[in-house]
Amino acid sequence: MTSFAPQKRTKMQKYRPLVGLLALMLATLPFLIYKSATYTRSTLLNDIRTTSAHTLDLVVENLRGELIRFQALPHLLAVDQAYLALWNPNKTPEDLQRINLMLETNKNITGALELYILDTDGKTIAASNWRSKYTFIGDNFSFRPYFRDAMQGTEGRYFALGMASQERGYYFSWPIRKGNKILGVVVCKLAVGHFETAWKSKHNEIIVTDHQGIIFMSSNDDWRYGSLRPLSQKQKDAIALDRQYAETKIKSLLIKKQRSFKEGGRLIEIVNADLPDTRKARGSSFPPDDASQINMQYLMLGRDMKKAGWRVHILAKTLTVQTQIWRNAIATTIFLLGLFAAIALFLERARRIREGIEIQQQARAELEYNVELRTRELQKAQDELVQASRMAALGKISAGLSHELNQPLAAIRSYADNADIFLQRGQSEPAAANLKNIGELTDRMARIIKHLRIYASKEKIEAGPIDLRLVIKETLAILAHRIDQEKVTIIDELPQRPILVHGGLVRLQQVFINIVSNALDALANAPQKQIILTLEESQNMQIIEVCDTGPGLDENELNHAFDPFFSTKEVGQGVGLGLSISYGIIQQFGGHLEITNCKNGPGAALKVALREAK
């Protein structure tokens, strides 16, 4: 018996668990902190997104309700017969004064910012602000889109900055008719500034943009008349033509980063977004020129108001997210360090207990050591026996001769059985044909032996153009009896033209006999027995795929399918050399053999790729 003497453990060995724990802590702590931060960020952003979406819905509904409240006012005024006096050729100044007073009264009752009437040239002939020094009377608004729309007989909607008052407003317009003739246009201007006051919040900003992305309403005064994206020269010219924003200069909001989320919204960073008072004190214009100023990050959501041509955005501040991430990271670090410390104390206690009982375990350890040593020796001897048996089997097989002759012998048996049946029936001609086939197969077996011997000795054999259709035809003829007996359907999707490749007839036939035979074996218990033959052409290669409808192969079988002596069949049904030899034959012809599972089914697929013969 081999002696066993336990060695004294060094300090490194004693404290190895603690060292491993320390290494694990150093390796995992950053990852766990990162995952904690990621989860915190995702959760908080989802909470902000939910709250912001609710707030945004309320803002949109509030705006929509306000617009609906004033939308019908121009329609009502347009059908009031009293306003037709403006087109009476005998009207007096008193008539004009009366209509101005009517417009002023309606304005005060409804809460509209202004009401006024234009003639067909766009000139204001009556207005609710007739008392003001900025009265619209006499001004021409033919350049406004709401005037052009009303003159076309449709409702006009438009947002613009007042030319004289410099007061923003949303405009509704409707034509005044007498019969089918349009006499003029009545316009209602709605104030929008009061919305911005209600939107003020320390948690978010609310902005409304037009179809070009220009901000015309904003809870942040410094963003007003900025744009969310750069404007093209064509857009700038159109804005100038309609005088939508008077003489106000439109500049792009400086957005440094944008990141969209599949849940909705996007994360943006706006330059100097939280320093409006500082910029006003410096007298600088929007947007700031100094990119080094503090930036603010927002989660931006948007909703469309299609009828108004607006898009309402809410920009929720995310400063609390970063603060909470840091807090959670610190808490996670403290928790993990405490956990690792507890584990370290446990390991140290376990080490001391283990050292206390090591003396008692010495005898058992010596026995286990000797048993393990003998087990290794026996395992080594067993491995050597297995290797020797493999080499003996390889010598007996004589380079796979018996395996490669198996299928022709089966075909000879099939032809012999058929000839016997024909002779019993007195059908001499079919019997003679079967006997002739047996003779041809005998000659073929001789050629097979010759080619297998040459393959085993690595000798070169001349190869030339071979028609794969002929090879496959002869293969199916040899296996016809088994195919019919096992009720297997051959689906031949190959083209009817010759498929010329570089190879040898007999060796290629043996390859396909092996492949088709394996497919037949796989279909033994299959509910649907089919073998599908297809052709693919790729880069001067002809690729024949043989696909069965069997159970297919798992990952281990696919990885070792071409290994010598590897077989998925039961013991005694194969030695596992067929695919290995076929692989070598195809390589000799400059091709390659590949095994996968079928794309459109559970079965296995073998792809034989050979060089196209020219």
C-alpha positions as CSV (number, residue, x, y, z in Angstrom):
1,M,0.0,0.0,0.0
2,T,1.2,3.4,-0.9
3,S,2.1,5.4,2.2
4,F,0.3,8.7,2.9
5,A,1.8,11.6,4.8
6,P,-0.3,14.7,5.1
7,Q,1.6,17.9,4.4
8,K,1.4,20.9,6.6
9,R,-0.7,23.6,5.0
10,T,1.0,26.9,4.3
11,K,-0.6,30.2,5.3
12,M,-1.6,30.7,1.7
13,Q,-3.4,27.4,1.7
14,K,-5.1,28.2,5.0
15,Y,-6.4,31.5,3.9
16,R,-7.1,30.5,0.3
17,P,-10.9,30.7,0.8
18,L,-10.6,34.2,2.1
19,V,-8.3,35.2,-0.7
20,G,-10.9,33.7,-3.2
21,L,-13.7,35.6,-1.5
22,L,-11.7,38.8,-1.7
23,A,-11.1,38.1,-5.4
24,L,-14.8,37.4,-5.9
25,M,-15.7,40.6,-4.2
26,L,-13.4,42.7,-6.3
27,A,-14.7,41.0,-9.4
28,T,-18.4,41.1,-8.7
29,L,-18.8,44.3,-6.7
30,P,-18.5,46.7,-9.7
31,F,-20.8,44.5,-11.7
32,L,-23.5,44.3,-9.0
33,I,-23.3,48.1,-8.4
34,Y,-23.7,48.7,-12.1
35,K,-26.7,46.4,-12.3
36,S,-28.2,48.1,-9.3
37,A,-27.7,51.5,-10.9
38,T,-29.2,50.2,-14.2
39,Y,-32.2,48.9,-12.4
40,T,-32.7,52.1,-10.4
41,R,-32.4,54.2,-13.5
42,S,-34.8,52.1,-15.4
43,T,-37.4,52.0,-12.6
44,L,-37.2,55.8,-11.9
45,L,-37.4,56.7,-15.6
46,N,-40.5,54.4,-15.9
47,D,-42.0,56.2,-12.9
48,I,-41.2,59.6,-14.4
49,R,-42.5,58.4,-17.8
50,T,-45.8,57.3,-16.3
51,T,-46.4,60.5,-14.3
52,S,-45.3,62.7,-17.2
53,A,-47.6,60.9,-19.6
54,H,-50.6,61.5,-17.3
55,T,-49.6,65.2,-16.9
56,L,-49.2,65.5,-20.7
57,D,-52.6,64.0,-21.3
58,L,-54.2,66.6,-19.0
59,V,-52.4,69.5,-20.7
60,V,-53.5,68.2,-24.2
61,E,-57.1,67.8,-23.1
62,N,-57.0,71.3,-21.5
63,L,-55.7,72.9,-24.7
64,R,-58.1,70.9,-26.9
65,G,-61.1,72.0,-24.7
66,E,-60.0,75.6,-24.9
67,L,-59.8,75.5,-28.7
68,I,-63.1,73.8,-29.0
69,R,-64.7,76.5,-26.8
70,F,-63.7,79.2,-29.3
71,Q,-63.9,77.2,-32.6
72,A,-67.6,77.8,-33.1
73,L,-67.5,81.6,-32.4
74,P,-66.5,82.7,-35.9
75,H,-69.3,80.5,-37.4
76,L,-71.9,82.1,-35.1
77,L,-70.7,85.6,-35.9
78,A,-70.7,84.9,-39.6
79,V,-74.4,84.1,-39.7
80,D,-75.4,87.2,-37.8
81,Q,-77.3,89.4,-40.3
82,A,-76.3,92.5,-38.3
83,Y,-72.7,92.3,-39.7
84,L,-74.0,92.5,-43.3
85,A,-74.4,96.3,-42.7
86,L,-70.6,96.6,-43.4
87,W,-71.3,95.9,-47.1
88,N,-74.3,98.2,-47.3
89,P,-73.4,101.0,-49.7
90,N,-75.5,103.4,-47.6
91,K,-73.8,102.5,-44.3
92,T,-73.1,105.4,-41.9
93,P,-70.3,105.9,-39.3
94,E,-72.9,105.0,-36.7
95,D,-73.3,101.6,-38.4
96,L,-69.6,101.0,-38.2
97,Q,-69.5,102.1,-34.6
98,R,-72.4,99.8,-33.7
99,I,-70.6,96.8,-35.3
100,N,-67.4,97.6,-33.5
101,L,-69.3,97.7,-30.2
102,M,-70.9,94.4,-31.0
103,L,-67.5,92.8,-31.6
104,E,-66.2,94.3,-28.4
105,T,-69.2,93.0,-26.4
106,N,-68.8,89.5,-27.8
107,K,-65.1,89.6,-27.0
108,N,-65.8,90.5,-23.4
109,I,-68.5,87.9,-23.0
110,T,-66.6,85.0,-24.6
111,G,-63.2,85.8,-23.3
112,A,-61.6,86.0,-26.8
113,L,-58.5,88.0,-27.2
114,E,-59.8,89.9,-30.3
115,L,-62.6,89.7,-32.8
116,Y,-62.4,91.4,-36.2
117,I,-63.8,91.3,-39.7
118,L,-61.8,91.5,-43.0
119,D,-63.0,92.4,-46.5
120,T,-62.2,90.2,-49.5
121,D,-58.8,92.1,-49.9
122,G,-57.8,91.1,-46.3
123,K,-58.3,94.7,-45.0
124,T,-59.7,95.0,-41.5
125,I,-63.0,96.9,-41.6
126,A,-64.2,96.3,-38.0
127,A,-62.5,95.1,-34.8
128,S,-63.1,94.6,-31.1
129,N,-60.0,96.7,-30.3
130,W,-61.2,99.8,-32.1
131,R,-60.4,101.8,-29.0
132,S,-56.8,100.7,-28.8
133,K,-53.9,102.5,-30.3
134,Y,-52.9,99.1,-31.8
135,T,-56.3,98.7,-33.4
136,F,-56.5,96.3,-36.4
137,I,-58.8,98.6,-38.3
138,G,-57.2,99.5,-41.6
139,D,-54.5,96.7,-41.3
140,N,-54.2,94.2,-44.1
141,F,-53.9,90.5,-43.2
142,S,-54.2,89.0,-46.6
143,F,-50.8,87.3,-46.1
144,R,-52.1,85.3,-43.2
145,P,-53.0,81.6,-44.1
146,Y,-56.2,81.8,-42.0
147,F,-57.5,84.6,-44.4
148,R,-56.7,82.5,-47.5
149,D,-58.4,79.4,-46.1
150,A,-61.6,81.3,-45.2
151,M,-61.7,82.9,-48.7
152,Q,-61.6,79.3,-50.1
153,G,-64.7,78.6,-48.1
154,T,-63.1,76.5,-45.3
155,E,-62.4,77.1,-41.7
156,G,-59.0,78.7,-41.0
157,R,-56.7,77.8,-38.1
158,Y,-53.4,79.4,-37.5
159,F,-50.9,80.4,-34.7
160,A,-48.9,83.6,-35.1
161,L,-47.3,86.5,-33.3
162,G,-49.3,89.7,-33.6
163,M,-47.6,92.2,-36.0
164,A,-48.5,95.3,-34.0
165,S,-49.3,94.0,-30.5
166,Q,-46.5,91.4,-30.5
167,E,-49.0,89.2,-28.6
168,R,-49.2,85.5,-29.5
169,G,-52.6,84.1,-30.4
170,Y,-54.4,81.2,-32.1
171,Y,-56.7,82.3,-34.9
172,F,-60.1,80.8,-36.0
173,S,-61.6,82.2,-39.2
174,W,-64.8,81.6,-41.2
175,P,-66.2,83.3,-44.4
176,I,-69.2,85.7,-44.2
177,R,-71.6,84.9,-47.0
178,K,-74.6,86.4,-48.7
179,G,-76.1,83.6,-50.6
180,N,-73.1,81.8,-52.2
181,K,-71.0,84.9,-52.4
182,I,-68.2,85.4,-49.8
183,L,-68.3,89.0,-48.6
184,G,-65.5,88.8,-46.1
185,V,-64.0,86.9,-43.2
186,V,-64.6,87.0,-39.4
187,V,-61.6,86.2,-37.2
188,C,-61.4,85.1,-33.6
189,K,-58.0,85.5,-31.9
190,L,-57.5,83.3,-28.8
191,A,-54.9,84.2,-26.1
192,V,-52.4,81.4,-25.2
193,G,-50.1,83.1,-22.8
194,H,-52.2,82.2,-19.7
195,F,-51.6,78.5,-20.3
196,E,-47.8,78.9,-19.7
197,T,-48.3,80.3,-16.2
198,A,-50.4,77.2,-15.2
199,W,-47.6,74.9,-16.6
200,K,-44.9,76.3,-14.4
201,S,-43.4,73.4,-12.3
202,K,-40.1,72.6,-10.7
203,H,-40.3,69.0,-12.0
204,N,-40.9,69.5,-15.7
205,E,-41.3,71.9,-18.6
206,I,-44.2,72.1,-21.1
207,I,-43.7,73.2,-24.6
208,V,-45.9,73.4,-27.7
209,T,-44.4,73.3,-31.2
210,D,-45.8,73.9,-34.7
211,H,-45.4,71.5,-37.6
212,Q,-41.8,72.8,-38.1
213,G,-40.7,72.1,-34.6
214,I,-40.7,75.8,-33.5
215,I,-41.6,76.4,-29.8
216,F,-44.3,79.0,-29.6
217,M,-45.6,78.2,-26.1
218,S,-43.3,77.2,-23.2
219,S,-43.3,77.2,-19.5
220,N,-39.6,78.1,-19.8
221,D,-39.5,81.7,-21.2
222,D,-36.0,81.2,-22.7
223,W,-37.1,78.4,-24.9
224,R,-39.9,80.4,-26.6
225,Y,-39.3,80.9,-30.3
226,G,-36.6,78.3,-30.3
227,S,-36.7,75.2,-32.6
228,L,-36.2,71.6,-31.7
229,R,-34.3,71.0,-34.9
230,P,-32.4,73.2,-37.4
231,L,-34.6,74.9,-40.0
232,S,-33.8,74.8,-43.7
233,Q,-33.6,77.9,-45.7
234,K,-36.9,77.0,-47.4
235,Q,-38.6,76.8,-44.0
236,K,-37.2,80.1,-42.9
237,D,-38.4,81.8,-46.2
238,A,-41.9,80.4,-45.6
239,I,-42.0,81.7,-42.0
240,A,-40.9,85.1,-43.2
241,L,-43.5,85.1,-46.0
242,D,-46.4,84.4,-43.7
243,R,-44.9,86.7,-41.0
244,Q,-45.9,84.0,-38.5
245,Y,-43.4,85.2,-35.9
246,A,-43.1,88.8,-37.0
247,E,-39.5,89.9,-36.7
248,T,-38.5,87.4,-34.0
249,K,-35.4,85.5,-34.9
250,I,-35.8,81.7,-34.6
251,K,-32.8,79.8,-33.3
252,S,-32.4,76.1,-32.7
253,L,-32.4,74.7,-29.2
254,L,-29.0,73.2,-28.5
255,I,-29.7,69.5,-27.9
256,K,-26.5,67.6,-27.3
257,K,-27.7,64.0,-26.7
258,Q,-30.7,62.1,-27.8
259,R,-31.7,58.5,-26.8
260,S,-35.0,57.0,-27.6
261,F,-36.7,54.3,-25.5
262,K,-38.9,51.5,-26.9
263,E,-41.4,52.2,-24.0
264,G,-41.8,55.7,-25.4
265,G,-40.1,59.1,-25.1
266,R,-36.5,60.0,-25.5
267,L,-33.8,61.2,-23.2
268,I,-32.2,64.6,-24.2
269,E,-29.7,67.0,-22.9
270,I,-30.2,70.7,-23.5
271,V,-27.3,73.2,-23.3
272,N,-27.5,75.7,-20.4
273,A,-31.1,74.7,-19.9
274,D,-31.4,75.7,-16.2
275,L,-29.7,79.1,-16.2
276,P,-32.2,81.6,-17.7
277,D,-31.6,84.3,-15.1
278,T,-27.9,84.2,-15.6
279,R,-28.2,84.6,-19.3
280,K,-30.6,87.5,-18.9
281,A,-28.2,89.2,-16.6
282,R,-25.4,88.8,-19.2
283,G,-27.7,90.1,-21.9
284,S,-26.9,87.1,-24.0
285,S,-29.4,85.8,-26.6
286,F,-31.0,82.4,-26.9
287,P,-29.5,79.9,-27.4
288,P,-26.3,80.5,-25.4
289,D,-23.0,80.6,-27.2
290,D,-21.0,79.2,-24.3
291,A,-21.2,75.4,-24.5
292,S,-19.4,75.0,-21.3
293,Q,-22.4,76.1,-19.2
294,I,-24.4,73.6,-17.1
295,N,-26.6,71.3,-19.2
296,M,-29.9,69.7,-18.1
297,Q,-31.2,66.3,-18.9
298,Y,-34.8,65.7,-19.6
299,L,-37.1,62.8,-20.5
300,M,-39.3,64.1,-23.3
301,L,-42.7,62.8,-24.3
302,G,-45.0,64.2,-27.0
303,R,-48.6,64.2,-28.1
304,D,-50.0,65.4,-31.4
305,M,-53.0,67.8,-31.7
306,K,-53.6,67.2,-35.4
307,K,-56.5,69.6,-36.0
308,A,-54.5,72.5,-34.5
309,G,-51.3,71.4,-36.2
310,W,-49.5,71.3,-32.8
311,R,-47.3,68.9,-30.9
312,V,-47.3,69.2,-27.1
313,H,-44.2,68.1,-25.3
314,I,-43.4,67.5,-21.6
315,L,-39.7,67.6,-20.6
316,A,-39.4,65.9,-17.2
317,K,-36.2,66.7,-15.3
318,T,-34.1,63.7,-14.4
319,L,-31.8,65.3,-11.7
320,T,-33.4,63.2,-9.0
321,V,-32.7,60.0,-11.0
322,Q,-28.9,60.6,-10.8
323,T,-29.1,61.5,-7.1
324,Q,-31.1,58.3,-6.4
325,I,-28.7,56.2,-8.4
326,W,-25.8,57.4,-6.2
327,R,-27.7,56.8,-3.0
328,N,-28.6,53.2,-4.2
329,A,-25.1,52.6,-5.3
330,I,-23.8,53.6,-1.8
331,A,-26.4,51.5,-0.1
332,T,-25.7,48.5,-2.4
333,T,-21.9,48.8,-1.7
334,I,-22.5,48.9,2.1
335,F,-24.8,45.9,1.9
336,L,-22.4,43.9,-0.2
337,L,-19.4,44.7,1.9
338,G,-21.4,43.6,5.0
339,L,-22.4,40.4,3.2
340,F,-18.9,39.7,2.2
341,A,-17.6,40.4,5.7
342,A,-20.2,37.9,7.2
343,I,-19.2,35.3,4.7
344,A,-15.5,35.9,5.5
345,L,-16.2,35.4,9.2
346,F,-18.1,32.2,8.5
347,L,-15.2,30.9,6.3
348,E,-12.7,31.7,9.0
349,R,-14.7,29.9,11.6
350,A,-15.1,26.9,9.3
351,R,-11.3,26.9,8.7
352,R,-10.6,26.7,12.4
353,I,-13.1,23.9,12.9
354,R,-11.6,22.0,9.9
355,E,-8.1,22.3,11.3
356,G,-9.3,20.9,14.6
357,I,-10.6,17.7,13.0
358,E,-7.9,17.1,10.4
359,I,-5.9,14.8,12.8
360,Q,-9.0,12.6,13.3
361,Q,-9.4,12.4,9.5
362,Q,-5.8,11.3,8.8
363,A,-6.4,7.6,8.7
364,R,-9.5,8.0,6.5
365,A,-7.6,10.4,4.2
366,E,-4.7,7.9,3.8
367,L,-7.2,5.2,2.8
368,E,-9.0,7.5,0.4
369,Y,-5.7,8.5,-1.1
370,N,-4.7,4.8,-1.8
371,V,-8.1,4.0,-3.2
372,E,-7.9,7.0,-5.5
373,L,-4.4,6.0,-6.6
374,R,-5.5,2.4,-7.4
375,T,-8.6,3.7,-9.2
376,R,-6.4,5.9,-11.4
377,E,-4.1,2.9,-12.2
378,L,-7.2,0.8,-13.1
379,Q,-8.6,3.6,-15.2
380,K,-5.3,4.0,-17.1
381,A,-5.2,0.2,-17.7
382,Q,-8.8,0.3,-18.9
383,D,-8.0,3.2,-21.3
384,E,-5.1,1.3,-22.7
385,L,-7.3,-1.8,-23.3
386,V,-9.9,0.3,-25.0
387,Q,-7.3,1.9,-27.3
388,A,-5.8,-1.6,-28.1
389,S,-9.3,-2.9,-28.9
390,R,-9.9,0.0,-31.2
391,M,-6.6,-0.6,-33.1
392,A,-7.5,-4.3,-33.3
393,A,-10.9,-3.5,-34.7
394,L,-9.4,-1.1,-37.3
395,G,-7.0,-3.9,-38.5
396,K,-9.8,-6.4,-38.8
397,I,-12.0,-4.0,-40.8
398,S,-9.2,-3.6,-43.4
399,A,-9.7,0.0,-44.1
400,G,-13.5,-0.3,-43.9
401,L,-13.8,-3.0,-46.6
402,S,-16.7,-4.9,-45.0
403,H,-18.6,-1.7,-44.3
404,E,-18.3,-0.4,-47.9
405,L,-19.3,-3.8,-49.3
406,N,-22.4,-4.0,-47.1
407,Q,-24.8,-2.1,-49.4
408,P,-23.8,-3.9,-52.7
409,L,-24.2,-7.3,-51.0
410,A,-27.7,-6.2,-49.8
411,A,-28.5,-5.2,-53.4
412,I,-27.2,-8.6,-54.7
413,R,-29.5,-10.3,-52.2
414,S,-32.4,-8.2,-53.4
415,Y,-31.8,-9.0,-57.1
416,A,-31.4,-12.7,-56.2
417,D,-34.7,-12.8,-54.4
418,N,-36.4,-11.0,-57.3
419,A,-34.8,-13.4,-59.8
420,D,-36.1,-16.4,-57.8
421,I,-39.6,-15.0,-57.8
422,F,-39.4,-14.3,-61.5
423,L,-38.2,-17.9,-62.2
424,Q,-41.0,-19.4,-60.1
425,R,-43.4,-17.4,-62.2
426,G,-41.7,-18.5,-65.4
427,Q,-40.7,-15.0,-66.3
428,S,-37.2,-15.7,-67.7
429,E,-36.5,-12.3,-69.1
430,P,-36.8,-10.3,-65.8
431,A,-34.9,-13.1,-64.0
432,A,-32.1,-12.8,-66.6
433,A,-32.0,-9.0,-66.1
434,N,-31.7,-9.4,-62.3
435,L,-28.9,-12.0,-62.8
436,K,-27.2,-9.6,-65.1
437,N,-27.4,-6.9,-62.5
438,I,-25.9,-9.3,-60.0
439,G,-23.0,-9.7,-62.3
440,E,-22.6,-6.0,-62.7
441,L,-22.7,-5.5,-58.9
442,T,-20.0,-8.2,-58.5
443,D,-17.8,-6.2,-60.9
444,R,-18.6,-3.1,-59.0
445,M,-17.6,-4.7,-55.7
446,A,-14.2,-5.5,-57.2
447,R,-13.9,-1.8,-58.2
448,I,-15.0,-0.8,-54.7
449,I,-12.3,-3.0,-53.1
450,K,-9.7,-1.5,-55.4
451,H,-10.8,2.1,-54.6
452,L,-11.1,1.5,-50.9
453,R,-7.6,0.0,-50.8
454,I,-6.2,3.0,-52.8
455,Y,-8.1,5.4,-50.4
456,A,-6.6,3.7,-47.3
457,S,-3.1,3.9,-48.8
458,K,-3.6,7.7,-49.7
459,E,-2.9,6.9,-53.4
460,K,-4.1,9.2,-56.1
461,I,-6.8,8.0,-58.4
462,E,-7.7,9.8,-61.6
463,A,-10.9,11.8,-61.4
464,G,-12.8,13.7,-64.1
465,P,-16.2,15.1,-64.9
466,I,-19.0,13.0,-63.4
467,D,-22.8,13.4,-63.7
468,L,-24.2,13.5,-60.2
469,R,-27.6,12.6,-61.5
470,L,-26.2,9.3,-62.8
471,V,-24.5,8.6,-59.5
472,I,-27.7,9.3,-57.5
473,K,-29.8,7.3,-60.0
474,E,-27.5,4.2,-59.6
475,T,-27.5,4.7,-55.8
476,L,-31.3,4.7,-55.6
477,A,-31.4,1.6,-57.9
478,I,-29.1,-0.3,-55.6
479,L,-31.2,0.7,-52.6
480,A,-34.5,0.4,-54.4
481,H,-35.6,-2.9,-52.7
482,R,-34.9,-1.5,-49.2
483,I,-36.6,1.8,-50.1
484,D,-39.7,0.0,-51.2
485,Q,-39.7,-2.4,-48.4
486,E,-39.5,0.4,-45.7
487,K,-42.1,2.5,-47.7
488,V,-39.8,5.5,-48.0
489,T,-40.7,8.3,-50.4
490,I,-37.9,9.8,-52.4
491,I,-38.6,13.5,-53.3
492,D,-36.3,14.3,-56.2
493,E,-36.1,18.1,-56.6
494,L,-32.9,18.0,-58.6
495,P,-32.8,19.6,-62.1
496,Q,-33.2,17.2,-65.0
497,R,-30.1,18.5,-66.7
498,P,-26.7,16.8,-66.1
499,I,-24.9,18.0,-62.9
500,L,-21.3,17.7,-63.8
501,V,-18.8,17.7,-61.0
502,H,-15.1,16.7,-60.5
503,G,-14.8,13.2,-59.0
504,G,-14.9,9.5,-59.4
505,L,-18.0,7.5,-60.3
506,V,-17.6,4.5,-57.9
507,R,-16.3,6.5,-54.9
508,L,-19.0,9.1,-55.2
509,Q,-21.6,6.3,-55.5
510,Q,-20.3,4.8,-52.3
511,V,-20.6,8.3,-50.6
512,F,-24.2,8.6,-51.6
513,I,-24.9,5.0,-50.6
514,N,-23.6,5.7,-47.2
515,I,-25.6,9.0,-46.9
516,V,-28.9,7.5,-48.2
517,S,-28.4,4.4,-46.1
518,N,-28.0,6.5,-43.0
519,A,-31.1,8.4,-43.9
520,L,-33.0,5.2,-44.2
521,D,-31.8,4.1,-40.8
522,A,-32.9,7.4,-39.3
523,L,-36.4,6.9,-40.8
524,A,-37.0,3.5,-39.1
525,N,-39.5,4.8,-36.6
526,A,-40.4,8.1,-38.2
527,P,-44.2,8.8,-38.7
528,Q,-43.4,10.3,-42.1
529,K,-40.7,8.7,-44.2
530,Q,-39.3,11.0,-46.8
531,I,-35.9,11.7,-48.3
532,I,-35.6,15.0,-50.1
533,L,-32.8,15.6,-52.7
534,T,-32.1,19.3,-53.6
535,L,-29.4,21.2,-55.5
536,E,-27.7,24.5,-54.6
537,E,-25.1,26.3,-56.7
538,S,-22.6,28.6,-55.0
539,Q,-19.2,29.9,-56.2
540,N,-18.5,27.2,-58.8
541,M,-19.6,24.5,-56.3
542,Q,-22.5,22.1,-56.8
543,I,-24.1,21.3,-53.5
544,I,-26.4,18.2,-53.2
545,E,-28.5,18.2,-50.0
546,V,-30.0,14.9,-48.7
547,C,-32.5,15.7,-46.0
548,D,-34.6,13.1,-44.2
549,T,-37.7,13.5,-42.0
550,G,-36.3,11.5,-39.1
551,P,-35.6,12.7,-35.5
552,G,-32.5,14.7,-36.4
553,L,-29.3,15.0,-34.4
554,D,-28.4,16.7,-31.2
555,E,-25.4,19.0,-30.7
556,N,-23.1,16.2,-29.6
557,E,-24.0,14.0,-32.5
558,L,-23.5,16.9,-35.0
559,N,-20.0,17.7,-33.5
560,H,-18.8,14.0,-33.7
561,A,-20.6,12.7,-36.8
562,F,-17.4,12.5,-38.8
563,D,-15.3,11.0,-36.0
564,P,-14.1,7.4,-36.7
565,F,-16.1,4.8,-34.8
566,F,-18.7,7.3,-33.8
567,S,-22.2,5.9,-34.5
568,T,-25.8,6.7,-33.4
569,K,-26.9,3.2,-34.2
570,E,-27.4,0.4,-31.8
571,V,-24.5,-1.9,-31.0
572,G,-23.8,-4.4,-33.9
573,Q,-25.5,-2.2,-36.5
574,G,-22.5,-0.2,-37.6
575,V,-18.9,0.5,-36.7
576,G,-19.0,4.3,-37.3
577,L,-16.7,4.5,-40.3
578,G,-19.1,5.4,-43.1
579,L,-19.3,9.1,-42.7
580,S,-15.6,9.3,-41.8
581,I,-14.6,7.5,-45.0
582,S,-17.1,9.6,-47.1
583,Y,-15.6,12.8,-45.6
584,G,-12.1,11.7,-46.8
585,I,-13.4,10.8,-50.3
586,I,-15.1,14.2,-50.8
587,Q,-12.0,16.0,-49.5
588,Q,-9.9,14.1,-52.1
589,F,-12.1,15.6,-54.8
590,G,-11.6,19.1,-53.5
591,G,-15.0,19.3,-51.9
592,H,-16.4,19.2,-48.4
593,L,-19.1,17.3,-46.5
594,E,-21.4,19.1,-44.0
595,I,-24.0,17.7,-41.6
596,T,-26.8,19.8,-40.1
597,N,-30.4,19.5,-39.2
598,C,-33.0,20.3,-41.9
599,K,-34.2,23.9,-42.1
600,N,-37.9,23.0,-42.5
601,G,-38.1,19.9,-40.3
602,P,-36.7,17.9,-37.5
603,G,-34.6,15.5,-39.7
604,A,-30.8,15.5,-40.5
605,A,-29.4,17.0,-43.7
606,L,-26.1,16.1,-45.3
607,K,-24.6,18.5,-47.8
608,V,-22.1,17.2,-50.4
609,A,-20.3,20.1,-52.0
610,L,-18.2,19.3,-55.1
611,R,-16.3,21.5,-57.6
612,E,-18.2,22.1,-60.8
613,A,-16.6,20.3,-63.8
614,K,-15.8,22.6,-66.7
